[in-house]
Amino acid sequence: MDYLLLGIFLSLTFLGVPVAYTLCLSVAAIMYFFIDKPLVMITQYMFAGVDSFSFMAVPFFMLAGAFMSAGGVTQRLVNFSLSLVGSFRGGLAQTVSVSGCFFAAISGSSAATTAALGTTMVNAMEKKGYSRSWATGVVASSGVVGIVIPPSITLVVYGAIADTSIGDLFVGGFVPGIMMGLSMMAVSWYLARKRGLVSDGKFSAANVVKSFKDSFFALLTPVIIIGGIYGGFFTPTEAAAVAVVYGMLVGLFIYKELKFKDFPEIVFQAVIGTTIIMALVGAANVFGWALTYQRIPHHLGEWVVSITQSPIMFLMALNIVLLVAGTLVNASAAVVILTPIFLPVAKVLGIDPLFFGVLMVVNLAIGCITPPVGLDLFVASAVTKVPIEQVMKASLPYLGALLFTLIILTLFPWFITVLPYALK
């Protein structure tokens, strides 16, 4: 029956059935034919899956990102990034990666980060001699840090599921996110050198200072969130609510690009995004219950321990599973499905749940640009109108750099755990 459950799930996924329906239908089929349980339990487990105070942070972070984006934050962050690295060879491509890191600290979503960068940067890069496919590949790749650098919605989901400090997870995501950004900048520099592109202007300290002042209130967002959590002023959920108010005030009264007439559309989009994530989380909780009922995590744990007692070998195998999972399902849903399966095994092998959670999210983030079904590839293609196969090809060098970063993080957990434990 274990294989039948997974078989139904994979079959429906490859048929293109939406993930939330796939998860629930797989369990419903097993319950109807093999398990003497009423189908009404599916809705009960869906509700139980999202009935958590920690999950209230999701709609608030979605709304905060929407307010900041509509309030003129995106272009200011791009201008600041350009002042920092625009003078390097391939400076515009590197600017995309730096901007991705900055925007990730506001949006908490890889798809939102990709969309914002695509609408802002691709046309400008094309005018400077970059091919449109290359520009789109950079945008898709740079968007992945959206769920690694805090505030990350996916880290919130993991923290709630694994009962791990969300504040520690947020801080643990900083160094990996920056490493991912730096690795993509290195690829852009190499490709620009290989293709004969020159630097995009000269470095100007005055321009850096000016653009920093202009984007100061946007850059202050993650400081308020992380500082407030670690300072004991509010919980992660309360921090998300504070971020909403802060983003609204900045857009209305400081940058003055946010208008009250924009509020209905902003709230509507945030509600849509929240509904999608919560439906996935609820459905994934149903699927997780079925896996637990069938004792699949227990059997898998016994099998893994019988094969190897090496944490490194376990993590390397896990990386492969998560990279594939990241191409097939939403990162938040993958966290809800896979955490109950693999976290108990990780604990048996002595792996820190904090390290495990951040590494898991890094994997799922990279899965967003892993062919053939990476979400960010399709988002970038839709925004820039570049055929998906061209986006995939252009993103491959960046995918290689991100995979190298993943291996470094797997071998050296210190990069993830150093900041959280240093701040305690």
Secondary structure as a PSIPRED ss2 file (coil, helix, strand):
# PSIPRED VFORMAT (PSIPRED V4.0)

   1 M C   1.000  0.000  0.000
   2 D H   0.000  1.000  0.000
   3 Y H   0.000  1.000  0.000
   4 L H   0.000  1.000  0.000
   5 L H   0.000  1.000  0.000
   6 L H   0.000  1.000  0.000
   7 G H   0.000  1.000  0.000
   8 I H   0.000  1.000  0.000
   9 F H   0.000  1.000  0.000
  10 L H   0.000  1.000  0.000
  11 S H   0.000  1.000  0.000
  12 L H   0.000  1.000  0.000
  13 T H   0.000  1.000  0.000
  14 F H   0.000  1.000  0.000
  15 L C   1.000  0.000  0.000
  16 G C   1.000  0.000  0.000
  17 V C   1.000  0.000  0.000
  18 P C   1.000  0.000  0.000
  19 V H   0.000  1.000  0.000
  20 A H   0.000  1.000  0.000
  21 Y H   0.000  1.000  0.000
  22 T H   0.000  1.000  0.000
  23 L H   0.000  1.000  0.000
  24 C H   0.000  1.000  0.000
  25 L H   0.000  1.000  0.000
  26 S H   0.000  1.000  0.000
  27 V H   0.000  1.000  0.000
  28 A H   0.000  1.000  0.000
  29 A H   0.000  1.000  0.000
  30 I H   0.000  1.000  0.000
  31 M H   0.000  1.000  0.000
  32 Y H   0.000  1.000  0.000
  33 F H   0.000  1.000  0.000
  34 F C   1.000  0.000  0.000
  35 I C   1.000  0.000  0.000
  36 D C   1.000  0.000  0.000
  37 K C   1.000  0.000  0.000
  38 P C   1.000  0.000  0.000
  39 L C   1.000  0.000  0.000
  40 V H   0.000  1.000  0.000
  41 M H   0.000  1.000  0.000
  42 I H   0.000  1.000  0.000
  43 T H   0.000  1.000  0.000
  44 Q H   0.000  1.000  0.000
  45 Y H   0.000  1.000  0.000
  46 M H   0.000  1.000  0.000
  47 F H   0.000  1.000  0.000
  48 A H   0.000  1.000  0.000
  49 G H   0.000  1.000  0.000
  50 V H   0.000  1.000  0.000
  51 D C   1.000  0.000  0.000
  52 S C   1.000  0.000  0.000
  53 F H   0.000  1.000  0.000
  54 S H   0.000  1.000  0.000
  55 F H   0.000  1.000  0.000
  56 M H   0.000  1.000  0.000
  57 A H   0.000  1.000  0.000
  58 V H   0.000  1.000  0.000
  59 P H   0.000  1.000  0.000
  60 F H   0.000  1.000  0.000
  61 F H   0.000  1.000  0.000
  62 M H   0.000  1.000  0.000
  63 L H   0.000  1.000  0.000
  64 A H   0.000  1.000  0.000
  65 G H   0.000  1.000  0.000
  66 A H   0.000  1.000  0.000
  67 F H   0.000  1.000  0.000
  68 M H   0.000  1.000  0.000
  69 S H   0.000  1.000  0.000
  70 A H   0.000  1.000  0.000
  71 G C   1.000  0.000  0.000
  72 G C   1.000  0.000  0.000
  73 V H   0.000  1.000  0.000
  74 T H   0.000  1.000  0.000
  75 Q H   0.000  1.000  0.000
  76 R H   0.000  1.000  0.000
  77 L H   0.000  1.000  0.000
  78 V H   0.000  1.000  0.000
  79 N H   0.000  1.000  0.000
  80 F H   0.000  1.000  0.000
  81 S H   0.000  1.000  0.000
  82 L H   0.000  1.000  0.000
  83 S H   0.000  1.000  0.000
  84 L H   0.000  1.000  0.000
  85 V H   0.000  1.000  0.000
  86 G C   1.000  0.000  0.000
  87 S C   1.000  0.000  0.000
  88 F C   1.000  0.000  0.000
  89 R E   0.000  0.000  1.000
  90 G C   1.000  0.000  0.000
  91 G H   0.000  1.000  0.000
  92 L H   0.000  1.000  0.000
  93 A H   0.000  1.000  0.000
  94 Q H   0.000  1.000  0.000
  95 T H   0.000  1.000  0.000
  96 V H   0.000  1.000  0.000
  97 S H   0.000  1.000  0.000
  98 V H   0.000  1.000  0.000
  99 S H   0.000  1.000  0.000
 100 G H   0.000  1.000  0.000
 101 C H   0.000  1.000  0.000
 102 F H   0.000  1.000  0.000
 103 F H   0.000  1.000  0.000
 104 A H   0.000  1.000  0.000
 105 A H   0.000  1.000  0.000
 106 I H   0.000  1.000  0.000
 107 S H   0.000  1.000  0.000
 108 G C   1.000  0.000  0.000
 109 S C   1.000  0.000  0.000
 110 S H   0.000  1.000  0.000
 111 A H   0.000  1.000  0.000
 112 A H   0.000  1.000  0.000
 113 T H   0.000  1.000  0.000
 114 T H   0.000  1.000  0.000
 115 A H   0.000  1.000  0.000
 116 A H   0.000  1.000  0.000
 117 L H   0.000  1.000  0.000
 118 G H   0.000  1.000  0.000
 119 T H   0.000  1.000  0.000
 120 T H   0.000  1.000  0.000
 121 M H   0.000  1.000  0.000
 122 V H   0.000  1.000  0.000
 123 N H   0.000  1.000  0.000
 124 A H   0.000  1.000  0.000
 125 M H   0.000  1.000  0.000
 126 E H   0.000  1.000  0.000
 127 K H   0.000  1.000  0.000
 128 K C   1.000  0.000  0.000
 129 G C   1.000  0.000  0.000
 130 Y C   1.000  0.000  0.000
 131 S C   1.000  0.000  0.000
 132 R H   0.000  1.000  0.000
 133 S H   0.000  1.000  0.000
 134 W H   0.000  1.000  0.000
 135 A H   0.000  1.000  0.000
 136 T H   0.000  1.000  0.000
 137 G H   0.000  1.000  0.000
 138 V H   0.000  1.000  0.000
 139 V H   0.000  1.000  0.000
 140 A H   0.000  1.000  0.000
 141 S H   0.000  1.000  0.000
 142 S H   0.000  1.000  0.000
 143 G H   0.000  1.000  0.000
 144 V H   0.000  1.000  0.000
 145 V H   0.000  1.000  0.000
 146 G H   0.000  1.000  0.000
 147 I H   0.000  1.000  0.000
 148 V C   1.000  0.000  0.000
 149 I C   1.000  0.000  0.000
 150 P C   1.000  0.000  0.000
 151 P C   1.000  0.000  0.000
 152 S C   1.000  0.000  0.000
 153 I H   0.000  1.000  0.000
 154 T H   0.000  1.000  0.000
 155 L H   0.000  1.000  0.000
 156 V H   0.000  1.000  0.000
 157 V H   0.000  1.000  0.000
 158 Y H   0.000  1.000  0.000
 159 G H   0.000  1.000  0.000
 160 A H   0.000  1.000  0.000
 161 I H   0.000  1.000  0.000
 162 A H   0.000  1.000  0.000
 163 D C   1.000  0.000  0.000
 164 T C   1.000  0.000  0.000
 165 S C   1.000  0.000  0.000
 166 I H   0.000  1.000  0.000
 167 G H   0.000  1.000  0.000
 168 D H   0.000  1.000  0.000
 169 L H   0.000  1.000  0.000
 170 F H   0.000  1.000  0.000
 171 V H   0.000  1.000  0.000
 172 G H   0.000  1.000  0.000
 173 G C   1.000  0.000  0.000
 174 F H   0.000  1.000  0.000
 175 V H   0.000  1.000  0.000
 176 P H   0.000  1.000  0.000
 177 G H   0.000  1.000  0.000
 178 I H   0.000  1.000  0.000
 179 M H   0.000  1.000  0.000
 180 M H   0.000  1.000  0.000
 181 G H   0.000  1.000  0.000
 182 L H   0.000  1.000  0.000
 183 S H   0.000  1.000  0.000
 184 M H   0.000  1.000  0.000
 185 M H   0.000  1.000  0.000
 186 A H   0.000  1.000  0.000
 187 V H   0.000  1.000  0.000
 188 S H   0.000  1.000  0.000
 189 W H   0.000  1.000  0.000
 190 Y H   0.000  1.000  0.000
 191 L H   0.000  1.000  0.000
 192 A H   0.000  1.000  0.000
 193 R H   0.000  1.000  0.000
 194 K H   0.000  1.000  0.000
 195 R C   1.000  0.000  0.000
 196 G C   1.000  0.000  0.000
 197 L C   1.000  0.000  0.000
 198 V C   1.000  0.000  0.000
 199 S E   0.000  0.000  1.000
 200 D C   1.000  0.000  0.000
 201 G C   1.000  0.000  0.000
 202 K C   1.000  0.000  0.000
 203 F C   1.000  0.000  0.000
 204 S C   1.000  0.000  0.000
 205 A H   0.000  1.000  0.000
 206 A H   0.000  1.000  0.000
 207 N H   0.000  1.000  0.000
 208 V H   0.000  1.000  0.000
 209 V H   0.000  1.000  0.000
 210 K H   0.000  1.000  0.000
 211 S H   0.000  1.000  0.000
 212 F H   0.000  1.000  0.000
 213 K H   0.000  1.000  0.000
 214 D H   0.000  1.000  0.000
 215 S H   0.000  1.000  0.000
 216 F H   0.000  1.000  0.000
 217 F H   0.000  1.000  0.000
 218 A H   0.000  1.000  0.000
 219 L H   0.000  1.000  0.000
 220 L H   0.000  1.000  0.000
 221 T H   0.000  1.000  0.000
 222 P H   0.000  1.000  0.000
 223 V H   0.000  1.000  0.000
 224 I H   0.000  1.000  0.000
 225 I H   0.000  1.000  0.000
 226 I H   0.000  1.000  0.000
 227 G H   0.000  1.000  0.000
 228 G H   0.000  1.000  0.000
 229 I H   0.000  1.000  0.000
 230 Y H   0.000  1.000  0.000
 231 G C   1.000  0.000  0.000
 232 G C   1.000  0.000  0.000
 233 F C   1.000  0.000  0.000
 234 F C   1.000  0.000  0.000
 235 T C   1.000  0.000  0.000
 236 P H   0.000  1.000  0.000
 237 T H   0.000  1.000  0.000
 238 E H   0.000  1.000  0.000
 239 A H   0.000  1.000  0.000
 240 A H   0.000  1.000  0.000
 241 A H   0.000  1.000  0.000
 242 V H   0.000  1.000  0.000
 243 A H   0.000  1.000  0.000
 244 V H   0.000  1.000  0.000
 245 V H   0.000  1.000  0.000
 246 Y H   0.000  1.000  0.000
 247 G H   0.000  1.000  0.000
 248 M H   0.000  1.000  0.000
 249 L H   0.000  1.000  0.000
 250 V H   0.000  1.000  0.000
 251 G H   0.000  1.000  0.000
 252 L H   0.000  1.000  0.000
 253 F H   0.000  1.000  0.000
 254 I H   0.000  1.000  0.000
 255 Y C   1.000  0.000  0.000
 256 K C   1.000  0.000  0.000
 257 E C   1.000  0.000  0.000
 258 L C   1.000  0.000  0.000
 259 K C   1.000  0.000  0.000
 260 F H   0.000  1.000  0.000
 261 K H   0.000  1.000  0.000
 262 D H   0.000  1.000  0.000
 263 F H   0.000  1.000  0.000
 264 P H   0.000  1.000  0.000
 265 E H   0.000  1.000  0.000
 266 I H   0.000  1.000  0.000
 267 V H   0.000  1.000  0.000
 268 F H   0.000  1.000  0.000
 269 Q H   0.000  1.000  0.000
 270 A H   0.000  1.000  0.000
 271 V H   0.000  1.000  0.000
 272 I H   0.000  1.000  0.000
 273 G H   0.000  1.000  0.000
 274 T H   0.000  1.000  0.000
 275 T H   0.000  1.000  0.000
 276 I H   0.000  1.000  0.000
 277 I H   0.000  1.000  0.000
 278 M H   0.000  1.000  0.000
 279 A H   0.000  1.000  0.000
 280 L H   0.000  1.000  0.000
 281 V H   0.000  1.000  0.000
 282 G H   0.000  1.000  0.000
 283 A H   0.000  1.000  0.000
 284 A H   0.000  1.000  0.000
 285 N H   0.000  1.000  0.000
 286 V H   0.000  1.000  0.000
 287 F H   0.000  1.000  0.000
 288 G H   0.000  1.000  0.000
 289 W H   0.000  1.000  0.000
 290 A H   0.000  1.000  0.000
 291 L H   0.000  1.000  0.000
 292 T H   0.000  1.000  0.000
 293 Y H   0.000  1.000  0.000
 294 Q C   1.000  0.000  0.000
 295 R C   1.000  0.000  0.000
 296 I H   0.000  1.000  0.000
 297 P H   0.000  1.000  0.000
 298 H H   0.000  1.000  0.000
 299 H H   0.000  1.000  0.000
 300 L H   0.000  1.000  0.000
 301 G H   0.000  1.000  0.000
 302 E H   0.000  1.000  0.000
 303 W H   0.000  1.000  0.000
 304 V H   0.000  1.000  0.000
 305 V H   0.000  1.000  0.000
 306 S H   0.000  1.000  0.000
 307 I H   0.000  1.000  0.000
 308 T C   1.000  0.000  0.000
 309 Q C   1.000  0.000  0.000
 310 S C   1.000  0.000  0.000
 311 P H   0.000  1.000  0.000
 312 I H   0.000  1.000  0.000
 313 M H   0.000  1.000  0.000
 314 F H   0.000  1.000  0.000
 315 L H   0.000  1.000  0.000
 316 M H   0.000  1.000  0.000
 317 A H   0.000  1.000  0.000
 318 L H   0.000  1.000  0.000
 319 N H   0.000  1.000  0.000
 320 I H   0.000  1.000  0.000
 321 V H   0.000  1.000  0.000
 322 L H   0.000  1.000  0.000
 323 L H   0.000  1.000  0.000
 324 V H   0.000  1.000  0.000
 325 A H   0.000  1.000  0.000
 326 G H   0.000  1.000  0.000
 327 T H   0.000  1.000  0.000
 328 L H   0.000  1.000  0.000
 329 V C   1.000  0.000  0.000
 330 N C   1.000  0.000  0.000
 331 A H   0.000  1.000  0.000
 332 S H   0.000  1.000  0.000
 333 A H   0.000  1.000  0.000
 334 A H   0.000  1.000  0.000
 335 V H   0.000  1.000  0.000
 336 V H   0.000  1.000  0.000
 337 I H   0.000  1.000  0.000
 338 L H   0.000  1.000  0.000
 339 T H   0.000  1.000  0.000
 340 P H   0.000  1.000  0.000
 341 I H   0.000  1.000  0.000
 342 F H   0.000  1.000  0.000
 343 L H   0.000  1.000  0.000
 344 P H   0.000  1.000  0.000
 345 V H   0.000  1.000  0.000
 346 A H   0.000  1.000  0.000
 347 K H   0.000  1.000  0.000
 348 V H   0.000  1.000  0.000
 349 L C   1.000  0.000  0.000
 350 G C   1.000  0.000  0.000
 351 I C   1.000  0.000  0.000
 352 D C   1.000  0.000  0.000
 353 P H   0.000  1.000  0.000
 354 L H   0.000  1.000  0.000
 355 F H   0.000  1.000  0.000
 356 F H   0.000  1.000  0.000
 357 G H   0.000  1.000  0.000
 358 V H   0.000  1.000  0.000
 359 L H   0.000  1.000  0.000
 360 M H   0.000  1.000  0.000
 361 V H   0.000  1.000  0.000
 362 V H   0.000  1.000  0.000
 363 N H   0.000  1.000  0.000
 364 L H   0.000  1.000  0.000
 365 A H   0.000  1.000  0.000
 366 I H   0.000  1.000  0.000
 367 G H   0.000  1.000  0.000
 368 C C   1.000  0.000  0.000
 369 I C   1.000  0.000  0.000
 370 T C   1.000  0.000  0.000
 371 P C   1.000  0.000  0.000
 372 P C   1.000  0.000  0.000
 373 V C   1.000  0.000  0.000
 374 G C   1.000  0.000  0.000
 375 L H   0.000  1.000  0.000
 376 D H   0.000  1.000  0.000
 377 L H   0.000  1.000  0.000
 378 F H   0.000  1.000  0.000
 379 V H   0.000  1.000  0.000
 380 A H   0.000  1.000  0.000
 381 S H   0.000  1.000  0.000
 382 A H   0.000  1.000  0.000
 383 V H   0.000  1.000  0.000
 384 T H   0.000  1.000  0.000
 385 K C   1.000  0.000  0.000
 386 V C   1.000  0.000  0.000
 387 P C   1.000  0.000  0.000
 388 I H   0.000  1.000  0.000
 389 E H   0.000  1.000  0.000
 390 Q H   0.000  1.000  0.000
 391 V H   0.000  1.000  0.000
 392 M H   0.000  1.000  0.000
 393 K H   0.000  1.000  0.000
 394 A H   0.000  1.000  0.000
 395 S H   0.000  1.000  0.000
 396 L H   0.000  1.000  0.000
 397 P H   0.000  1.000  0.000
 398 Y H   0.000  1.000  0.000
 399 L H   0.000  1.000  0.000
 400 G H   0.000  1.000  0.000
 401 A H   0.000  1.000  0.000
 402 L H   0.000  1.000  0.000
 403 L H   0.000  1.000  0.000
 404 F H   0.000  1.000  0.000
 405 T H   0.000  1.000  0.000
 406 L H   0.000  1.000  0.000
 407 I H   0.000  1.000  0.000
 408 I H   0.000  1.000  0.000
 409 L H   0.000  1.000  0.000
 410 T H   0.000  1.000  0.000
 411 L H   0.000  1.000  0.000
 412 F C   1.000  0.000  0.000
 413 P C   1.000  0.000  0.000
 414 W H   0.000  1.000  0.000
 415 F H   0.000  1.000  0.000
 416 I H   0.000  1.000  0.000
 417 T H   0.000  1.000  0.000
 418 V H   0.000  1.000  0.000
 419 L H   0.000  1.000  0.000
 420 P H   0.000  1.000  0.000
 421 Y H   0.000  1.000  0.000
 422 A H   0.000  1.000  0.000
 423 L C   1.000  0.000  0.000
 424 K C   1.000  0.000  0.000
